[in-house]
Amino acid sequence: MNEDSYKNPWKCKSSKKIYENPWIQVDEDQVFRPNGSAGIYGKVHFKNKALGIIPIDAEQNTWLVGQYRYTLNEYSWEIPMGGVPLTEDTLEGAKRELQEETGLTARKWTRLFRIHTSNSVTDEYGYLYLAEELEEGQTNWDDTEELRIRKMPLKEAIMLVEDGKITDALSISGLLMIGRKLGL
């Protein structure tokens, strides 16, 4: 499958910034759709890369982080995650986020894959990492975080995905991939 051979059928006539803050920018583009008709397309540009970390210890336990998500108006259990500026190294950001949210540090890191979080409306992308050979320490939460931390068998975290209790895209994709790699 060679994606480079596909031609972009969308044509942008103009783009207008509608809103901006330190984290996102919202644009409204005047476009010609693939069928040639005129229309609009809204796009959310993220100023950070998303990071998700799956910490696993020697007994195949992992850690989840729970917090109330304002945008969803509900509580969410997720893998440790955060964002880093587009210019920052993702591994360094992942190390920082893991320590801040869980207090864990890892001696072994593996980058798993890159993911687009919702590619129909945003250009946000993220990276998932596996963190192993863990050592526990102190958390260092941001002022926007009020977190709960749960250590549990990886297999149990995967069951939470399968039961629809974990709904975050980074968490689902990362946990299922690790589960598949480990034969769970």
N, C-alpha and C positions, 0 to 999 in steps of 0.2 A: 504494500500500500504506500504510494508515494504522494503525500499530501501537497508537496511542492508543485505538482502538476495541476492542481485545482485552481481555477481563476476566481477571484472575488467577484461575485455577481452584484454586489451592493456598490452604489456610487453616492458619495457624500457631496451635496451642493454647498452646505455651510454648517458650521458648528458654533453654538453659543453656550457660554458658561452660565448656568442658572444659579448655582450655589457652590460655595466652597468653605471648608473649615480645615483645620490642621490634618485631618485624617482622610477626607474624601473631597472629590469634586464631582458635581453633577452637570452633565452637558446634554443639550437637546440638539440633535443633528437633523437637518433637512436632508432627506435621502431620496434616491430612486431605488425602489425595491428590486429584487431579482427579476420580477415580471415587467419592470419598466415604469410602473406607476409611482407617483410621488407620495411621500409620507414623512413621518417623523420617527426618530429613534432616540430614546433616552438611554444614557449610559452613565454608570457610576464608576469613576476612576478612583482607585485606592492609592494612597501615597505610601503605603507599607506593603510588605510581603507578609503573608500569614505563615505561621509556623505551628506545627503540631508535633508533640513528642510522645512516644510510647516507651515509658520506662519499664524494663522487665528485669527482675532479679533472678538469681540462680534457681529458685523454686517455681519459676514462671508466674510470679505475682506481678501485677501492674498497679499503677496509681491513677485514680480518676479525681478530677477536680469538679466540685459542684458550685454553682453560683446562679443567682437570679439574673436572667438576661432581659434587660430593659426592652430591647427591640421585640422580643417575643412575648413579653409580659408573662413569663413562666420560668420555673427553675429548670436548670439544665445540668446534666452530668456529662463531662467531656474529658478527653485526654488533656494533659497540660498543654497550653497553647498561648500564643501571643502574636505580636507583630514586630517587624523590624523595618527601618527605613529601606527604601529601594537600593540604596548604596551600601548597606551593611551586609557583612558576611552572614549567611543564614546559619551556619554551624555555631558561630559565636553567639548569635541571637538565641538559638535553641538552647545552648548551655545556660545562658542567663535566665531565660523563661522557666526552664525546669527548676533551677535553684530558687528563683523568686516565688514560684507558685507552690512547690512541694518541699523545698529544702534539700532536694536530692542533687547530687553531682554524679557524673558518670565518667568512667575511665575509657569506655569503648562507645564510639558513636558510628552509626551507619545511616547514610542518607538513603531513604527508601524511594521516594518519587516526588514529582511535582504534580500539583492538582489545580484545576480552575474551579473556584468555589461556586460560581453561578454564572456561567459564561453567556447567558442570554441577556443579562442586564449589567454585568460588571466585568472589568478587566482584571479583577483580583485573582492572584494565584498564590499558592502556598507550597510549602515543602514539608514533608513528613520525615521524621528521624526516629530511629530506634536507639535508645540509650540503655547500655548494659554495664555490668560491673559497678553497681550503685553504692553510694555512701550517703547516709542520712545526715542532715544538718538543719539549719534554721531557714524558715521562709523569710521572704522580704516582699510582701504584697504591695502593689500600687494602691494609691488612694481611691481608685475606682473599684477595688476588689474587696469582697467579703466572701471568702472561700471556705469550703469544707473539703477535706482531703480523705479519700477512701483507698486503702490498700486492699486488693482482692486478687484471687486467682484470675489470670488472663482469660481462662475459659469462661468464668462467670461474667467478665466484662463483655465478651463476645455474645453471650446469651442475652445481655441487656440490649445489645444492638438488635439481635434477632427478634426480641420481644417488643421492639419499638420504643424502648425506654431511653435509649441514646439516639438522638436525632441529628446531632451536629455532623456535617459532611466530612470534615477532617477526621473526626473521631471514628466515624463509621468506616471510612475507607482505610484508615491506618490499622484499626483493630482487626478488620476482616483480612487485610493483607498479611499481617503478622500471624494471625490464626492459620491462614492457609499455608504460609511458609513453615510453620511449626507442626502442621498436620492436626490441628485441633478442630 
